[in-house]
Amino acid sequence: MSARTIVKSIQDIMRQDVGVDGDAQRLSQLCWMFFLKIVDDQDQQLEVMQDNYRSPIPESLQWRAWAADPEGITGDALLTFINTELFPKLKELPIIGKDANRSRVVRSVFEDAYNYMKSGQLIRQVINRISGVDFNDLAERKHFGDIYEQLLNDLQSAGNAGEYYTPRAVTAFMVDRIDPKPGEILFDPSCGTGGFLTCAIRHMRDRYVKTVKDEQSMQANLRAVEKKQLPHMLCVTNMLLHGIEDPSFVRHDNTLARPYISYGQSDRVDIILTNPPFGGKEEDGIESNFPAHFRTKETADLFLALFIRLLKPGGRAAIVLPDGSLFGEGVKTRLKEHLLEECNLHTIVRLPNSVFKPYASIGTNLLFLEKGTPTQEIWFYEHRVPENQKAYSMTKPIRVEHLQSCVDWWGGAERATRQQTEVAWKVSLAEIKARNYNLDFKNPHTVADDHGDPQELLAKLERDEQKTAGLRDQLKNILAEALLR
């Protein structure tokens, strides 16, 4: 049975259960089950490879003990075990010993997890499907990783859960332009389900990882934080499916809750790749962690201030930000001035409103910057929806090839051969200052639609109205004659 068939059969079983409501709950349920099976497969491999290795999960709670036997406990007994034994004990798992990191990962996944299913018989059917997968088989795990990515994509239709997903074409483009390498510290401070991380891992493995040491260096330098429980659990499982041995670097926390000034030299990173939450407000008190001139409750602004501080000199970042961050005033103006003084904001790719549909339909921008030298000029590139469609949508999303024209224009790693085109233009620092750091520069090459001479349009409107009145009178006469017959 193929991975896709297994996942589909599991989803079909879950749909029969009265306790699971909607795609987000189904994926959450599937996630903690996958997680336990993957960890158990890894544990069994580590037990063979390492002397005296012991799983952080107590024997009675390991997948092999209660789930692996297809004829094992089922019905009410299984349901009672999961709800009164498995979950309570894993939520309180001690974080001690040499494998404390693995204990921390397990505990963090289960801290806010929930068993939605109400039927022990249906749970057994799901467990038996999952038990048939060997996650130590690299080809099988890779296939499941691809399926998992598609499941995360499907979350776009699951209400607010869609906020955790950035279109993969966008993440792949941003990663390709930043070009991370093993040994560089890569950080996503609002990682969602791990889209930027998986794209970066894939990018480095395809281009730079040639030895075991390269792989170890890559994995050791990944950093991530996610505030919400569901995407955190989805991200940790995503990392395991993508061959990350220790996903404890994905912290369940709020990056903004730590005082701005407490981020020191040891916290500096080489690369930031992220789509910070925007349009939302932070809880009371969070803004007090930041200097007075940067204080605001708007999440995206606080993140931008933090990004500038976190990058090492020479570090680089690619960030998704809404249009409002470009033209906003007040704190936004001070932030942009600080950004342009501390970093070279060399490129802004302007995206159409429909890229993040259906859960957001506002204009967004991809900002590419390097820390250490001030901005002298900014290149803008306007990405347009393909000519054969009006907008991006669920059925016609943005694809990697749609961004190829921007890659061709980019000008290589040094951006040396850029030219102004009908979709690309540059502005100087002087122009930016003259507009009080309003970065909402429209494409100067777009020709405004010619709507004609106003007087001629008014005359035509009057003639059309007279013609309409004449037709209305004719219709009234026809109806009157018909009523008299």
N, C-alpha and C positions, 0 to 999 in steps of 0.2 A: 504494500500500500504506500503510495507516494506521500510526501510531507503535506502537500496541499490537500490531498484527500483525507488524511488524518485530521488536519485542523478543521476542515469543513464538517467531518462527521462529529467532531467534538462540539462544534457550534450548534449543529442540529440537535444533539442530545441536550445541550444546555437550554435550548429554546423550549424544550418540553417541561423544564423545571419552573414551578410557579414563583420561586424566589429570585430568579435572575431576570432583571428588567433592563433591556437595552444593550447596545454594543459595548458601552463603557464598562458595565458590570460584567458582561461576558468575558471581556478581555482581562479585567482585573482578576476574575476567578481563574481563568486559564493561566494567567501570569504566575500566581503563587504556586500552582501545581507544577508548571514547567520548571520554575525556580528550584523546587525541592528535588525534582528528578535530575536536573542538571548538576546540582550540588552533590547529590548522592553518586552520580556517575564520576564526577571529579574526585570525590573522596575515595572511591574504590581504586581509581588510577593512582592517586597519591599514596594510598596504603601499600601499593606494590612498589612504587618508585622511591619512597622515603622510609627509612627505618624509624620505627616508633611514632609514625604519624597517627593521629587520632582525630576523627571528625569532631567539629565543634557541636554537632547535633547529637544529643543523647541517643543511644542505640534504639530504644523503643520508638523514637520519633523519626528515625531514618526511613527514607522511602522503601528501602529493601525490606524493612521489618513489617510495615503495615500495608504497603501498597503493591509491592511487586508480584505477589501471588495472585493470579487472576481469580482464584477460588477463595481468596481471603475474606476478611470481614466485609459485610455489606449492610444495607438497610439501616435500621435505627442504631445498631451497634457502631457502624462506621460514622454515622452522623454525630453520635455522642462522643466518640473518640476525637474527631476533628474539632468539635466545638468546646469540649471540656478538658482535653489533654493537649492536643497538638498546638492549637493557637495560644492558649494561656502560657504554656511553657516556653514556646519560641519567642513570645513577646517579652519574656523576662530572662532570656538566655544570658548567662554570665559572660562578660567580656574579659576573659583572663587567659593567661598562658601564651605560648609562642604563636599560637594561631588565633590570637585575639582579633585580627583583622577579619578573618572569615566569620568569627562569631558576631562581630559588629555588623557585617553585611546581612547575615541571616536575621538578626534582631531588628535591624532598621527596616527590612522588607516587611516584617510581620507586625511591627509596632502599630500600624494603622490599617493593616489588611483585614479582610472580612470574608467569611465563607457565606456567600449568598445562596448557595443551593440548599434546598429543603428536602430533597429526596436522596436517601442513602444509596438506593439502587441505581439512580442516574449518576451519582458521584462515582460509584464503582465502575460503571461503563466508561466514564471519562478517564478514570485512572488507568484502566486496562488499555485504552488507546495510547495514552502517554507512555506507559511502561514498554510499549513495543518500539520506542525510539532509543537508539544508542547515541547519546550526545558526546561520547568519546570518539565516534566516527567522524572525522573532519568533514568529509563530503556531506554526510547527513546533517551535521550541525550547521554547515554553511547553507544548505538548502532550507533548513528551518529558520535560519537567520533572515533569509530573503523573504520567506513567508511572513515572518514576524514584522518585517518592515512594511509589508502590504497591510497587515492588520492595523498597524499604527496609522497608516494612510487612511484606512477605513474609518478611523476615529473622527475624521473630519465631519462626518454626518452624525456624530454622537453629541450634539449640543456643545456645552462648554468644554468638553474634553478635547475638542478640536484645537483649542488654544495651545496645546502641547505639540502641535505638529507644524513644522515649516516645510513647504514643498521641497522634495528632494532635489529637484532641478536647481533650486536657489542655493541650498546648502552645498551641493556639489560644485556649483560655479564659484561660490565664495571660497571654499577650500582650495580649489584649483588655483585661484588667483593669489591666495596667501602662500600656498605651497609649503606646508609644514614638513619638518624633517625629524627623524628620530633624534632624541637628545634635547630638542627644544621643548620647553614647558608650555603646554597648550591648555588653556583654561576656558571653560564655558560656565559663567556664573549663574546662569538660569537655563539649565540644560534640557529641561523638558524630558522627552523620552530618549534623548541621546542622538538626535539626528546629525548634529555637527560632529560629534565624537565618532560615530560610525563612518561618516564620510571621510574624516581625517585619517582614521585607522586604515580604511581601504586605500586611500591615496598614498599613504606612506608604505604600505605593504606592496602596492603595485609598482612603486618607483624606487624606493630606497631601502627597504628591509631585505637584506641579502643573507644575514647570518643570525644565529640565535642571539648574539649580543645586540644586534640592531633591534630585534623584536623586544628584548628585555629593556633596552633603553627607551624605546617608544612607550611601552606600557608604564614604565616607572615615572614618566613625565606627563601623564594625563591628570588633569584636575577638573572637577565639576561639582556644582551645587544645584540642588533643586528643592524648592520650598514646599511643594505640594506632594502629598503622599502617593497618589496614584501614578503620576508621571515618574516619581522617584523609583517606585517599584518596577515600572515598565522599563526605565533606563538601566537599572541594575541587571535585569534579565536580558536586556538587549546587549549589554556588555559581555555577559557570559556566553550568549549565542555567537558573539563575534570573537570568541577566543581569548577574552581578557581573563587572566587567571585570578587576579585580585581586584574586584570592582569596588573595594572599600573607598577608593578615591572619590566616588560619587556620594557626596555628603547630603543628608536630608536636613536642610537648614535654610535660612534666609541670609543671603550674602549681604544684604543691606542692614541687617540687624547688628552688625559689628561696627564699632566706631571707625569712621573714615581715617582718623589720625593713627589708629592702631595698626593699619596695614603698613608694614615696614619693608626693608630691603629683602628680607627672606620670603616675602609674599609676592615679589615681583615675578612676572611671567614674560615669556617671549612672544606668545601669540594669544589673542582673544578672538574667538569665533562664537558669535551668539546672536540670538534674536530675543532681546529682553522684553518682558511684558510691557505693553503700552496701552494707554487708554484707561489704566486703572490707577487707583490711589493707594498709597501705603497706609498701614494702620498708624494711629496716633503714637507719636514718640519716635518713630523711625527717623524722621527728618532731623531730629536733634542730634543724630550721630554724625551729621555733616556740618562743615563750616557754615556760618550764618549766611554768607553770600550765595551758597548753593542750596539752601534749604527750600524744599518743596515737598508736597505729598505725591507728586507725579513720578511713578516708578521709573519710566524711561530716562528722565532727567537725572535722577539719583544714580542710576547705573552708569550713565555717560560720565558723570563726575568721577565715579569710582574707576572706570576703565582707564582714564587718563593717569590716575595715580598708580594703578597696578602694572601698567606696561613698563618693562625695562627700557632704558635708552637703546634705541635701535629695534625695539619690539614693534610688532605690527598687529593690526586688528582689522576685522571685517565685521560690521555691525548692521543689523536691520533697524531702521528707525522710521517713524511715521512722518508725514509732511509737516505736522505741527511742530516737530523739533527743529525744523529748518527755519520756519518764519516766526516762531513764537518770540515774545518779548520778556522783559523782566529777568527772572532767573535764567531763562533759556538764552537770552542775549549774553549774560555773563559767562554761561557755560561755553557758548560758541567762541567767545573771545579767548577764553582760557584754552580751549581745544586748539585753536589756530596758533596760539603762542607756543604751546607745548609740543604740538604734533604737526606733521605734514599731512593734512587731509588732501590727498592728491586726486581722489576720484570719488564721485557720487553717481551711482547708477540709479536712475529714476524708473520705478516700476509702475505699471498701470494699476488702477484700483482693484482689478479683478484677480490679481495673482493669489491673494489669500482667501478668496471666496471658498466656501459659503459663510465662514464664521467671522470674516472681516472684509469690508469693502471700502477701505480708505487707502489713500495714496501712501506708498511705502518707498523707502530708499535704502540702497546698500552703500554704506560709507566705508571707504578703504583708507587707512591712515597708518603712519609710521611715527613712533615717538622719538623726539630728540632734536628735530629741526623745525622751525616755524613754517607755516604755510605761506607760500608766495603766490600760488595760483591754484585753482581747483578746476579739474576737468569734469564736465558733466556728460553723461551718456543717457539718452532717452530710449529705454527699451519699449518697443511697440508690439502690440498683439499681432500675430500673423495676419496677412491680408485676407485670408480665406475665412476668418472668424471675427465676430464682433467683440468677444471678450473671452477670458479664460473661465473655466467652469469645472464642476465636478467631473463631467464627462470629457471635457477637453482642457485638462490642466496644462500649466506651463511645463515644457520638457527641456531637457539639457540642450538639445539641438537648437531650441529657440534662442539660446544665449550665445550661440557660436559666433554670431556676427560681432558681438561685443568682445569675445576672446580674440577674434581676428584683428579688431581695431586696437586692442590694448597696447600693443607695441612692445611685447616681450617683457622680461623681468625688469628691465630698466625703463620701460615705458618710453622708449626713445623715438619711436617712429609714429607717434600719434598725429593724426590730422583732423582738422575740423571738417565735419560732414553735415548732412542734413539732420543727423541725430546726435552729433557730438560738438561741444563747444567748450571754451574755457573762460574763466573770469579771473581777474587779478585781485590781489589783496586790497588794493586801493578801491576797487569797485565794491568789494564786500564791506569795507569800512564805511564807505559813503552811504550804504544802505543800512547802517547800524547793525551789521552782522546778520542781516536777513539773507539766508542761503537759498531761499525759494526762487532760484533763477529759472525762468521759463526758456524754452528752446527759442533762440532768436531767429532760427531759420524757418520756423513755422509761419506760413503765410496765412493771415487772417482771412476767413471766408468772406468773399465779396457778396454782400446781400443787396447790392444795387442802390440807386439813388432814392432817398427817403420820399421825395415828392412824387416820383414815379410810382413807388410802391403804394403810397396813399391813394393816388389816382386809380391804380389798378384795383385796390381794395374796394373803392367806391363803386367802380363799374361792376365788380363781382357781386356786391351787395344788391345793386339795382337789378341785376340779372336774376339773383336768387329771389328777390321780392316778386318779380314778374312771374317766375315759375310757381311761386306759392299761390299767387292770385289765380293762375290757370288751374291749379289743382283744386282750389276752393270752388271754382265755377263747375268743374267736372263733377265734384261730389254733390253740389247743390242740384244739378240736373238729374243725377242718379236718384236722389231722394224724392224728386217730384214724379218720377215714373211709377 
